[in-house]
Amino acid sequence: MGHPSLPDFVQWDRGVVGDEHVVVYGWIPRPDGRRDFALIEFKRATGQPTWWLTSSAKYSKALHEWCGGKPEEHVDCVPFSEALLAIGQPEGAQ
């Protein structure tokens, strides 16, 4: 059932266990001393990933592929200001 191990480029830290899903998250070290996050949601009954995301530009595709995502469906993360503009909000909107 499920995956025997999680991607090793993430320092896995915490999890939340729900009735139908388990969510785990952790941190990806960066050369500049900061860290990106990674999160995977699994269907509890099967152990299969159902949703995932990361703030890492370097490991985004690797996480997507590990979770079983199709290469053509991968979406890169963008800076916060770009995400706000995509929904019609100016930079700095709260």
VENURQUI-V943115 format. One record per pair of residues at least 12 apart in sequence whose C-alpha atoms are under 8 Angstrom apart, sorted by sequence separation. I is the first residue (numbers start at 1). J is the second residue. D is the distance in whole Angstrom. If there is no record, write none. Layout:
i/j/d
I/J/D
I/J/D
This chain:
i/j/d
12/24/7
13/25/6
14/26/7
25/37/7
26/38/5
40/52/4
52/64/7
12/25/6
13/26/5
25/38/5
26/39/7
39/52/5
40/53/7
61/74/7
12/26/4
13/27/7
25/39/4
38/52/8
39/53/5
11/26/5
12/27/6
24/39/6
25/40/6
38/53/6
39/54/6
52/67/8
61/76/8
10/26/6
11/27/5
23/39/7
24/40/6
38/54/4
60/76/7
10/27/5
11/28/6
23/40/6
24/41/6
37/54/5
38/55/7
60/77/8
10/28/5
11/29/8
23/41/4
36/54/7
37/55/6
38/56/8
49/67/6
9/28/6
10/29/8
22/41/6
23/42/6
36/55/5
37/56/7
48/67/8
49/68/8
57/76/7
21/41/7
22/42/5
36/56/5
57/77/7
21/42/5
22/43/7
56/77/8
21/43/5
22/44/6
55/77/6
20/43/6
21/44/5
54/77/8
20/44/5
21/45/8
19/44/8
20/45/7
10/38/7
28/56/7
2/46/6
3/47/7
1/46/6
2/47/4
3/48/7
1/47/6
2/48/5
7/63/7
7/66/7
